[in-house]
Amino acid sequence: MLEAKKLRKGKNKAEKDLDSLKADYKKLRLSMRTAELGKMSKQWRQEIQEEKIRANRWEKKFQGAQVRKETL
């Protein structure tokens, strides 16, 4: 009888701990999404590629402006 009571108590504590871990995991996932840390590497590569394209466009504009300035 006493053994069963201890087991139930332990089971209840384990379930409570599991529920707490699940809640913490949900909070972590939400904060990761908010901070965009949950992106997959494919998404990061795509975003980096887009930034490189933008940087190249600005570089070309700058070089064009430099050439125009020198010809004046």
Contact map, one row per residue, 1 for C-alpha under 8 A:
111110000000000000000000000000000000000000000000000000000000000000000000
111111000000000000000000000000000000000000000000000000000000000000000000
111111100000000000000000000000000000000000000000000000000000000000000000
111111110000000000000000000000000000000000000000000000000000000000000000
111111111000000000000000000000000000000000000000000000000000000000000000
011111111100000000000000000000000000000000000000000000000000000000000000
001111111110000000000000000000000000000000000000000000000000000000000000
000111111111000000000000000000000000000000000000000000000000000000000000
000011111111100000000000000000000000000000000000000000000000000000000000
000001111111110000000000000000000000000000000000000000000000000000000000
000000111111111000000000000000000000000000000000000000000000000000000000
000000011111111100000000000000000000000000000000000000000000000000000000
000000001111111110000000000000000000000000000000000000000000000000000000
000000000111111111000000000000000000000000000000000000000000000000000000
000000000011111111100000000000000000000000000000000000000000000000000000
000000000001111111110000000000000000000000000000000000000000000000000000
000000000000111111111000000000000000000000000000000000000000000000000000
000000000000011111111100000000000000000000000000000000000000000000000000
000000000000001111111110000000000000000000000000000000000000000000000000
000000000000000111111111000000000000000000000000000000000000000000000000
000000000000000011111111100000000000000000000000000000000000000000000000
000000000000000001111111110000000000000000000000000000000000000000000000
000000000000000000111111111000000000000000000000000000000000000000000000
000000000000000000011111111100000000000000000000000000000000000000000000
000000000000000000001111111110000000000000000000000000000000000000000000
000000000000000000000111111111000000000000000000000000000000000000000000
000000000000000000000011111111100000000000000000000000000000000000000000
000000000000000000000001111111110000000000000000000000000000000000000000
000000000000000000000000111111111000010000000000000000000000000000000000
000000000000000000000000011111111100000000000000000000000000000000000000
000000000000000000000000001111111110000000000000000000000000000000000000
000000000000000000000000000111111111110000000000000000000000000000000000
000000000000000000000000000011111111111000000000000000000000000000000000
000000000000000000000000000001111111100000000000000000000000000000000000
000000000000000000000000000000111111110000000000000000000000000000000000
000000000000000000000000000000011111111000000000000000000000000000000000
000000000000000000000000000000011111111000000000000000000000000000000000
000000000000000000000000000010011011111100000000000000000000000000000000
000000000000000000000000000000001001111111110000000000000000000000000000
000000000000000000000000000000000000011111110000000000000000000000000000
000000000000000000000000000000000000001111111000000000000000000000000000
000000000000000000000000000000000000001111111100000000000000000000000000
000000000000000000000000000000000000001111111110000000000000000000000000
000000000000000000000000000000000000001111111111000000000000000000000000
000000000000000000000000000000000000000011111111100000000000000000000000
000000000000000000000000000000000000000001111111110000000000000000000000
000000000000000000000000000000000000000000111111111000000000000000000000
000000000000000000000000000000000000000000011111111100000000000000000000
000000000000000000000000000000000000000000001111111110000000000000000000
000000000000000000000000000000000000000000000111111111000000000000000000
000000000000000000000000000000000000000000000011111111100000000000000000
000000000000000000000000000000000000000000000001111111110000000000000000
000000000000000000000000000000000000000000000000111111111000000000000000
000000000000000000000000000000000000000000000000011111111100000000000000
000000000000000000000000000000000000000000000000001111111110000000000000
000000000000000000000000000000000000000000000000000111111111000000000000
000000000000000000000000000000000000000000000000000011111111100000000000
000000000000000000000000000000000000000000000000000001111111110000000000
000000000000000000000000000000000000000000000000000000111111111000000000
000000000000000000000000000000000000000000000000000000011111111100000000
000000000000000000000000000000000000000000000000000000001111111110000000
000000000000000000000000000000000000000000000000000000000111111111000000
000000000000000000000000000000000000000000000000000000000011111111100000
000000000000000000000000000000000000000000000000000000000001111111110000
000000000000000000000000000000000000000000000000000000000000111111111000
000000000000000000000000000000000000000000000000000000000000011111111100
000000000000000000000000000000000000000000000000000000000000001111111110
000000000000000000000000000000000000000000000000000000000000000111111111
000000000000000000000000000000000000000000000000000000000000000011111111
000000000000000000000000000000000000000000000000000000000000000001111111
000000000000000000000000000000000000000000000000000000000000000000111111
000000000000000000000000000000000000000000000000000000000000000000011111
